[in-house]
């Protein structure tokens, strides 16, 4: 029982952390949703593996987790839209939520190291993208105007 509680707590913390990092506009709301998705995924994996053990290894617990990902994919598709200027919005949030779900599944399965590596790679990706974006913006301004863009 303690192992399951630890897995759920870790999934919640990992999801909360992913939410804090991925959405800078509304960190509190986003973090809560990310934590919920991660906890649900961990809990459903725990339930699937428990049912598999109780039925004396009949069935396949991976089938339930596959259905989780299908349902979440449908949910995430609702987060993606095209705004009035024909820009795609919500794609990063949907992808980050999918990652939170997968991290929750990994933690629910007890694959802590793989989940940790997933979170670390996510952090590196966001750090690198936030480092590259201002430099790219400066280069675009300089190409269009021939002037130096102000730093930052």
C-alpha angles and dihedrals in degrees: 000000000000090000091056092048090050091050092050092047092049091048090051093049093047092048092047090051092049090050093050091053102039101052116042095174100063108013100167097050093040094049092051092052092046091050092049093050091048094048092047091052092049092046093049091050090050090050092047093051091044092052089048091055094044092052090053095254096310115146129011123278090202089069092064092048090049089055089050090056091047092052092046091048088058090049093048092050087063089060093061119082142152115243126216093273090055094253119142111238132188097029094117092048092050092049092047091049090052088052090050089053093050092047088052091051091049093049091046088054091050095248094136098158094052090048091049091051090051091053092046092051089048090052091048091049093052092044092051094045092050089049095048099043098069091046091051091048091052091050093050092049090048093050093049099044104021088231133113112259117227113258117264 
